[in-house]
Amino acid sequence: MGACNPHLAYRALDNESHIGLLLPCNLVVQQLDEKKVEISIADPKAMFSLVDNPDLAPVAEDVGKRLRRVLRSL
């Protein structure tokens, strides 16, 4: 499932033009059994650490906060 935020993606791309391949926009929803569903997300800090660009740190932090907030609300 894709969950990309265009504004945040633009901020990342503005700092690193090739970061598109590493954007943490995907999440996985798996039905584990009849009553249990698991949702997995990538860690934006881990994804962006593959690129040596400290300007991405604030974007990764913002994305991480938003993704964790969504997970908590489910």
C-alpha positions in Angstrom: 0.0 0.0 0.0 1.3 3.4 -0.8 1.0 6.2 1.7 3.2 9.0 0.3 2.8 12.6 1.3 3.6 14.8 -1.8 4.8 17.7 0.3 7.2 15.6 2.3 8.4 13.7 -0.8 9.1 17.1 -2.5 11.1 18.2 0.6 13.2 15.1 0.4 13.7 15.3 -3.4 14.6 19.0 -3.0 17.5 18.0 -0.8 18.5 14.9 -2.7 17.4 14.4 -6.3 17.8 10.6 -6.3 16.1 9.9 -3.0 12.9 8.8 -4.7 13.9 5.2 -4.7 14.3 5.3 -0.9 11.1 7.2 0.1 9.4 5.4 3.0 6.0 5.6 1.4 5.1 1.9 1.4 3.5 0.0 4.2 2.5 -3.6 4.3 -0.8 -4.8 5.7 -0.9 -8.6 6.4 -3.8 -10.7 7.8 -2.0 -13.0 10.3 -5.2 -14.9 11.3 -8.9 -14.4 11.4 -8.7 -11.7 14.0 -5.2 -10.3 13.7 -3.8 -7.8 11.2 -0.2 -6.6 11.2 0.9 -3.3 9.6 4.6 -2.7 8.9 6.4 0.5 7.9 9.9 1.3 6.9 12.0 3.5 9.3 12.6 6.7 7.3 15.9 7.4 9.2 17.2 4.0 8.2 16.1 4.4 4.6 17.6 7.9 4.3 20.8 6.8 6.1 21.8 5.1 2.8 22.4 8.6 1.4 25.1 10.7 3.0 23.1 13.9 3.2 22.5 15.5 6.6 19.8 17.8 5.1 17.5 14.8 5.0 17.5 14.3 8.7 14.6 16.8 9.4 12.5 15.2 6.7 13.1 11.7 8.0 12.2 12.8 11.5 9.0 14.4 10.3 8.0 11.4 8.2 8.8 9.0 11.1 6.6 11.0 13.5 3.7 11.0 11.1 3.9 7.3 10.3 4.2 6.4 14.0 1.1 8.6 14.7 -0.9 6.8 12.1 0.2 3.4 13.5 -0.8 4.4 17.0 -4.3 5.5 15.7 -5.0 2.1 14.2 
